[in-house]
Amino acid sequence: MKEEAKRRIKLGCAAAGALVAALLITTCPIPGLSYQATAVLGILIMAIVWWITGVLPEFVTAVVMAVLFVVVAGISVGATFSTFASSTWWLLLSAFTLGVGMKTSGLMRRIALAIVRKFPRTFRCQVIAQLVTGTVLGPLIPSLAVKGAMLAPLAMSIGDELGYERQGKRATGLFAAMLVGIRTVAPTIVSASVTGYALMATLPADVQEQFNMASWFVAALPWLVVVLALNYFLIMGMYGRGEASACDAVEDSPSDTVGAPGNAQSLEQSSLRCGTRFVGAAECADSKQDEAENSAGEPSRGGTDLNDNQSIPDGLGPFSAVEKRMLAIILVTVVLWATEPFHHISAMAVGLAALVFMFVLKVIDVPAFKSGVNWTSLLFIGIALGLGSVFAEAGLNDWVMQTCGPAFQALAGNPYLLVLGIGVITVVLRFLIVSEVAYLNLLMAFLVPMAASVGVNPWVLGFSAYALVIAWFAKYQSPIYLAAFYAVDGKMAKHSELAKYCGVYLATCLAGLVVCVPYWQWMGLL
């Protein structure tokens, strides 16, 4: 009866969403909006309600939304499905495939154990490891979505090795730390994201000369430190307590640290026990199946025999041939991504070349490609990211900026209110202006002239928006969140919990802006 009641509630909510869309489309009550723009808003509201209630699979709702955009709102097919013709979608496909190759070859599990070895196996230290990894990799790969797609499976593997229950508090904390590490460094280093280059292009020529990569980083450094530090303590406070972990006993033992004398068993053995015995019945079965697939035909890889728990001194043993090939592909790919400004080969071309080489070198095969890549997620991501083009064609972006323009003008008199106001307005408007780059371009077109009139450096205004432009309250808002969440098929953490942490993260970003105000005044930027 409970299931039947839930089903009826879902159907009722779905019908309510469709009714709101129909009323908007037929009555067109929003001043300043065309029929097309109003129809787009109504259809999007319906889709959001359906996503929340889960009345249909997410990708099916996305397809329904896209069809209605074309048939009802009159949006062109090219705009609706623009992402599938862009480099972003193909880059994500290659990143997802790299993740499949790392998993099937066993390289991902080896890296996970290496991180476990280098950092003590406490939750505290693994959170630090995720923050550090994302921050260090930040400047090397210009696509946040690619970094999310690559590091999320690695974070889940680490959580599994340490016995954290998937979708439990500690697994959610690791996912949040991974996401925070990748994203927080982006506004502080131009090369860490294509959005940084786009923001740089909106600044006047004299401001661009003032803010090269080094001076940009110096001006943004206090924000980076504050946000990372606050998120570390908040993740520890929210997710580091109250959940019994399979590794709690060994985590609390003072002798169970890397290199500690007198350990009764190796770190590899303990972590493997945590990752296979205590994750839970379903996850344990999945883990054993993956290990069997990864180790088939590779008896020399080493590790721990799960039947007798006899540890092998060298951990996983020497690299297998397939691991070496996968490692070479990953290293070359990352190096080419990091040096794109010098050789001008697009990240998409590099990623697709890596995909081809995984087949040529027999790291993956066609069945692994078909079953390993989350095709329904890629379909959902492609349609969701196309919302930016849909909104632009419908004229919603210009309407939003014109509507909110007076609010920006009212904040110009107080530097604290100015940076906070830009941040808060950015969070609100990002529900409607889906593309980060499009939002920053529109915003800066309005704010750059205003900055000159009130004596504020335009970089401060742009950075304040960039600091808060990330949001994942709704999945469609953030490419990096979509890529990371679906790279692990939503198995590591629940979206409802991560959406709650989104508010926490954005609050730390606002706090970082407040701390920066006197620093920017000292630098003469405010």
C-alpha positions in Angstrom: 0.0 0.0 0.0 2.9 2.3 0.7 4.3 1.7 -2.7 0.9 2.4 -4.3 0.6 5.7 -2.3 4.1 6.7 -3.5 3.2 5.9 -7.0 0.0 8.0 -6.8 1.9 10.9 -5.3 4.5 10.8 -8.1 1.7 10.7 -10.7 -0.1 13.6 -9.0 3.1 15.7 -8.9 3.8 14.9 -12.5 0.3 15.9 -13.5 0.7 19.2 -11.5 4.0 19.9 -13.4 2.4 19.3 -16.7 -0.6 21.5 -15.7 1.7 24.4 -14.7 3.4 24.1 -18.1 0.1 24.1 -19.9 -1.1 27.2 -18.1 2.0 29.1 -18.8 2.0 28.2 -22.4 -1.7 29.0 -23.0 -2.0 32.2 -21.0 1.5 33.7 -21.4 1.2 35.8 -18.2 4.9 36.9 -17.8 5.5 40.5 -18.9 8.3 41.0 -21.3 8.5 37.4 -22.4 7.5 36.1 -25.8 5.3 33.1 -26.2 8.4 31.0 -27.1 10.3 32.0 -24.0 7.3 31.4 -21.8 6.7 28.0 -23.3 10.4 27.1 -22.7 10.0 28.1 -19.0 6.8 26.1 -18.6 8.3 23.0 -20.2 11.4 23.3 -18.0 9.3 23.6 -14.9 7.5 20.5 -15.9 10.8 18.6 -16.5 12.2 19.7 -13.1 9.1 18.4 -11.3 9.3 15.1 -13.2 13.0 14.8 -12.3 12.3 15.4 -8.7 9.4 13.0 -8.5 11.1 10.3 -10.6 8.0 9.6 -12.6 10.1 8.6 -15.5 13.8 7.8 -15.9 15.9 11.0 -16.0 17.0 10.6 -19.6 13.4 9.9 -20.7 12.2 13.1 -19.1 15.0 14.9 -20.8 14.0 13.5 -24.2 10.3 14.5 -23.6 11.5 18.0 -22.7 13.6 18.3 -25.8 10.8 17.2 -28.1 8.4 19.7 -26.5 11.0 22.5 -27.0 10.9 21.7 -30.7 7.2 20.9 -31.2 5.5 23.3 -28.7 8.0 26.1 -28.2 9.3 26.2 -31.7 13.0 26.0 -30.7 15.2 24.8 -33.5 16.5 21.2 -33.5 20.0 22.6 -33.8 19.7 24.6 -30.6 17.9 21.9 -28.6 20.5 19.2 -29.4 23.5 21.5 -29.8 25.6 19.8 -27.2 25.8 16.6 -29.2 27.5 18.6 -32.0 29.9 20.3 -29.5 33.3 19.3 -28.3 32.0 19.1 -24.7 29.8 16.0 -25.2 32.5 14.1 -27.2 35.1 15.1 -24.6 32.9 13.6 -21.9 32.5 10.4 -23.9 36.2 10.1 -24.1 36.6 10.8 -20.3 33.9 8.2 -19.5 35.7 5.7 -21.7 39.0 6.5 -20.0 37.3 5.6 -16.7 36.2 2.3 -18.1 39.7 1.5 -19.2 41.1 2.4 -15.9 38.6 0.2 -14.1 38.8 -2.9 -16.4 42.6 -2.8 -16.5 42.9 -2.6 -12.7 44.8 0.6 -12.9 42.1 2.5 -11.0 42.2 0.1 -8.1 46.0 0.3 -8.0 45.9 4.1 -7.8 43.2 3.9 -5.1 45.4 1.7 -3.0 48.4 3.9 -3.7 46.5 6.9 -2.3 45.4 4.8 0.7 49.0 3.9 1.3 50.3 7.5 1.1 47.6 8.9 3.4 46.6 7.3 6.7 43.4 5.4 6.3 41.4 7.8 8.5 38.5 9.6 7.0 40.2 12.9 7.8 43.3 12.1 5.8 41.3 10.8 2.9 39.3 14.0 2.7 42.6 15.9 2.6 43.8 13.6 -0.1 40.7 14.4 -2.3 41.1 18.1 -1.7 44.8 18.0 -2.6 44.4 15.8 -5.6 41.7 18.0 -7.2 43.6 21.2 -6.4 46.9 19.9 -7.9 45.2 18.5 -11.0 43.3 21.7 -11.5 45.7 23.7 -13.6 46.6 20.6 -15.7 43.3 19.8 -17.4 41.2 22.7 -18.6 37.9 20.8 -18.4 36.3 20.5 -15.0 33.8 17.9 -16.4 36.6 15.7 -17.5 38.3 15.9 -14.1 35.1 15.0 -12.5 34.5 12.1 -14.8 38.0 10.8 -14.1 38.3 11.4 -10.3 34.8 10.4 -9.2 35.3 6.7 -10.0 38.7 6.9 -8.3 37.1 8.4 -5.1 34.5 5.7 -5.1 37.2 3.0 -5.4 39.0 4.5 -2.4 35.8 4.6 -0.4 35.1 0.9 -1.3 38.7 -0.1 -0.3 38.2 1.6 3.1 34.8 0.0 3.7 32.6 3.2 3.4 29.0 2.3 2.6 28.0 3.6 -0.8 25.6 6.5 -0.4 26.5 6.6 3.3 27.8 9.6 5.1 31.5 9.0 4.6 31.2 8.1 0.9 29.2 11.3 0.5 31.9 13.2 2.3 34.6 11.8 0.0 32.5 12.7 -3.1 32.0 16.2 -1.8 35.7 16.6 -1.1 36.5 15.4 -4.6 34.1 17.9 -6.1 35.3 20.7 -3.9 38.9 20.0 -4.7 38.4 20.0 -8.5 36.1 23.1 -8.6 37.6 25.5 -6.0 40.9 25.9 -7.7 39.2 26.8 -11.0 38.4 30.5 -10.3 41.9 31.1 -9.0 43.9 29.8 -12.0 42.8 30.7 -15.5 44.1 27.5 -17.1 42.0 25.3 -14.7 38.8 25.8 -16.7 37.7 27.1 -20.1 35.3 29.4 -18.1 38.4 31.2 -16.8 39.5 32.0 -20.4 36.0 33.1 -21.3 35.9 35.5 -18.3 39.3 36.9 -19.2 38.0 37.7 -22.7 35.2 39.8 -21.2 37.6 42.1 -19.4 38.8 45.4 -21.0 42.3 45.2 -22.6 44.0 47.2 -19.9 42.6 44.9 -17.2 43.7 41.9 -19.1 47.2 43.3 -19.1 47.0 43.8 -15.4 45.8 40.3 -14.7 48.1 37.7 -16.2 48.0 34.2 -14.8 50.3 34.9 -11.8 48.7 38.2 -10.7 45.2 36.6 -11.1 46.3 33.8 -8.8 47.7 36.2 -6.2 44.5 38.2 -6.1 42.4 35.1 -5.7 44.6 33.2 -3.3 42.9 34.3 0.0 39.6 33.1 -1.4 41.1 29.7 -2.3 42.6 29.2 1.1 39.4 30.2 3.0 37.1 28.0 0.9 39.3 24.9 1.0 39.8 25.3 4.8 36.1 25.9 5.5 35.0 22.9 3.4 37.5 20.6 5.1 36.1 21.4 8.5 32.5 21.3 7.3 32.9 18.0 5.5 34.5 16.6 8.7 31.7 17.9 10.8 28.9 16.8 8.6 30.2 13.4 7.4 33.0 12.4 9.6 30.9 11.4 12.6 27.9 9.1 13.3 28.5 6.3 10.8 30.2 3.1 11.8 32.8 2.1 9.2 34.3 -1.2 8.6 37.7 0.4 9.1 36.8 2.3 12.3 38.7 -0.2 14.5 41.9 0.1 12.5 41.5 3.8 12.0 41.4 4.4 15.7 44.3 2.1 16.4 47.5 4.2 16.9 49.7 1.4 15.5 47.7 1.2 12.2 49.5 3.8 10.2 51.7 3.6 7.2 55.0 2.3 8.2 54.1 1.7 11.8 56.1 -1.1 13.4 54.4 -4.2 14.6 51.4 -4.1 12.3 49.8 -7.5 12.3 48.8 -7.3 8.7 49.7 -5.1 5.7 47.8 -2.0 4.8 46.9 -3.5 1.5 45.3 -6.5 3.3 43.3 -4.2 5.7 42.1 -2.0 3.0 41.0 -4.9 0.8 39.1 -6.4 3.7 37.3 -3.1 4.3 36.6 -2.8 0.6 35.2 -6.2 0.1 33.8 -7.6 3.4 32.0 -4.7 4.9 30.6 -2.5 2.1 27.3 -4.4 2.2 25.9 -7.5 0.5 25.1 -5.9 -2.9 28.3 -3.8 -3.0 30.4 -6.7 -1.9 29.1 -8.8 -4.7 29.8 -6.1 -7.2 33.3 -5.6 -5.9 34.1 -9.3 -6.1 32.7 -9.5 -9.6 34.8 -6.5 -10.7 37.9 -8.0 -9.1 37.3 -11.3 -10.9 36.9 -9.5 -14.2 39.9 -7.3 -13.7 42.1 -10.2 -12.6 41.0 -12.8 -15.2 44.1 -14.2 -16.9 46.4 -12.1 -14.7 47.5 -14.3 -11.8 50.7 -12.4 -11.4 49.2 -9.1 -10.3 49.4 -9.8 -6.6 47.2 -8.4 -4.0 45.3 -10.3 -1.3 43.5 -13.6 -1.7 40.0 -13.0 -0.4 39.6 -16.6 0.6 42.5 -17.0 3.0 43.4 -13.3 3.5 47.1 -13.9 2.9 48.7 -10.6 2.0 51.4 -10.4 -0.7 54.3 -8.2 0.4 54.4 -6.1 -2.7 50.7 -5.2 -2.6 49.2 -5.7 -6.0 52.5 -6.9 -7.5 54.1 -5.7 -10.7 52.1 -3.8 -13.3 50.4 -6.1 -15.8 50.8 -5.4 -19.5 47.3 -4.0 -19.8 47.9 -1.7 -16.8 51.1 -0.4 -18.4 49.3 0.4 -21.6 46.5 2.1 -19.8 48.9 4.1 -17.7 50.8 5.3 -20.8 47.5 6.4 -22.5 46.5 8.3 -19.4 49.9 10.0 -19.0 50.1 11.1 -22.6 46.5 12.3 -22.6 46.9 14.4 -19.4 50.1 15.9 -20.7 48.5 16.9 -24.0 45.5 18.3 -22.2 47.8 20.3 -19.9 49.9 21.7 -22.8 47.0 22.6 -25.1 47.9 26.3 -25.2 51.3 25.3 -26.8 50.3 22.7 -29.4 46.7 23.9 -30.0 45.3 20.4 -30.4 41.8 20.5 -28.9 41.1 18.5 -25.8 38.3 16.7 -27.6 40.7 15.4 -30.3 43.2 14.3 -27.7 40.4 12.5 -25.7 39.0 10.7 -28.8 42.5 9.7 -29.8 43.0 8.1 -26.4 39.7 6.3 -26.9 40.9 4.9 -30.2 44.3 3.8 -28.7 42.5 1.9 -25.9 40.9 -0.2 -28.6 44.1 -0.5 -30.7 46.1 -1.6 -27.6 43.4 -3.9 -26.4 42.8 -2.2 -23.1 39.1 -2.4 -23.7 36.9 -4.2 -26.2 33.5 -3.5 -27.8 31.5 -5.4 -25.1 33.3 -3.4 -22.3 32.7 -0.2 -24.2 29.0 -1.0 -24.6 28.4 -2.0 -21.0 30.9 0.2 -19.2 30.0 3.6 -20.6 26.8 5.0 -19.1 25.0 5.8 -22.3 21.7 6.9 -20.7 23.7 9.5 -18.5 25.5 10.8 -21.6 22.1 11.2 -23.3 20.7 13.1 -20.3 23.9 15.3 -20.0 23.7 16.2 -23.7 20.2 17.4 -23.5 20.6 19.2 -20.2 23.7 21.1 -21.3 21.8 22.2 -24.5 19.5 24.3 -22.3 22.0 27.2 -22.6 21.4 27.3 -26.4 17.7 26.9 -25.9 17.5 29.8 -23.5 19.6 32.0 -25.8 17.3 31.3 -28.8 14.2 32.0 -26.8 15.6 35.3 -25.5 15.5 34.4 -21.8 19.1 35.4 -21.1 18.6 39.0 -22.1 15.3 39.2 -20.2 16.9 37.9 -17.1 19.7 40.4 -17.2 17.4 43.4 -17.9 15.1 42.4 -15.1 18.0 42.1 -12.5 20.0 45.1 -13.7 18.6 47.6 -11.1 19.5 45.2 -8.3 23.2 45.4 -9.4 23.2 49.2 -9.5 21.8 49.4 -6.0 24.7 47.3 -4.6 27.5 49.4 -6.0 27.9 51.8 -3.0 29.1 49.2 -0.4 32.0 46.8 -1.4 30.8 44.0 0.9 27.2 44.2 -0.3 28.5 44.5 -3.9 30.5 41.2 -3.9 27.9 39.4 -1.8 25.0 40.7 -3.9 26.7 39.6 -7.2 27.3 36.2 -5.6 23.7 35.7 -4.4 22.2 37.0 -7.6 24.5 34.7 -9.6 23.2 31.7 -7.6 19.6 32.6 -8.3 20.0 33.4 -12.0 22.0 30.2 -12.7 18.7 28.3 -12.3 17.6 30.1 -15.6 20.9 30.8 -17.4 22.3 27.3 -17.6 25.6 28.0 -19.3 28.3 29.3 -17.0 30.1 31.0 -19.9 26.9 32.5 -21.3 26.0 33.9 -17.8 29.4 35.4 -17.3 29.4 37.0 -20.8 26.0 38.5 -20.2 26.8 39.7 -16.7 30.1 41.3 -17.6 28.5 43.1 -20.6 26.4 44.9 -18.0 28.9 45.1 -15.1 32.0 46.3 -16.9 30.5 49.8 -17.8 29.1 50.0 -14.2 32.5 49.2 -12.7 34.1 52.1 -14.5 31.4 54.5 -13.2 31.8 53.4 -9.5 35.6 53.0 -9.4 35.7 49.2 -9.0 38.1 47.0 -11.0 36.0 44.8 -13.3 38.1 41.8 -12.3 36.5 41.9 -8.8 33.0 41.8 -10.2 33.9 39.0 -12.6 35.6 37.0 -10.0 32.7 37.4 -7.5 30.4 35.9 -10.1 32.8 33.2 -11.1 33.2 32.2 -7.5 29.5 31.5 -7.2 28.7 30.4 -10.8 28.9 26.7 -9.8 25.7 25.2 -8.4 24.2 21.8 -8.5 20.9 22.2 -6.6 19.4 20.8 -9.8 21.5 18.4 -11.8 21.2 20.3 -15.1 23.0 23.4 -13.6 26.5 22.0 -13.6 28.4 20.0 -16.2 31.1 19.1 -13.7 28.5 17.7 -11.3 26.7 15.8 -14.0 29.9 14.3 -15.2 31.1 13.3 -11.7 27.7 12.0 -10.5 27.1 9.9 -13.5 30.7 8.7 -13.9 29.8 6.5 -10.9 26.2 6.1 -12.0 24.9 7.9 -8.9 26.1 5.0 -6.7 28.5 6.8 -4.5 26.2 9.5 -3.0 22.6 10.5 -3.2 21.8 13.7 -5.2 19.5 14.9 -2.4 22.4 14.9 0.1 24.8 16.5 -2.4 22.3 19.2 -3.2 22.2 20.0 0.5 26.0 20.3 0.5 25.8 22.6 -2.5 24.2 25.3 -0.3 27.0 24.8 2.3 29.7 25.0 -0.4 28.2 28.2 -1.9 28.1 29.7 1.6 31.8 29.1 2.0 32.4 30.8 -1.3 30.5 33.8 -0.1 32.6 33.8 3.1 35.7 33.8 1.0 34.5 36.8 -0.9 33.9 38.7 2.4 37.4 37.9 3.6 38.9 39.1 0.3 37.3 42.6 0.4 39.9 44.2 2.6 42.7 42.4 0.7 41.4 43.7 -2.6 41.0 47.2 -1.1 44.7 47.0 0.0 45.6 46.0 -3.6 43.6 49.0 -4.9 41.0 46.9 -6.7 38.1 48.2 -4.6 
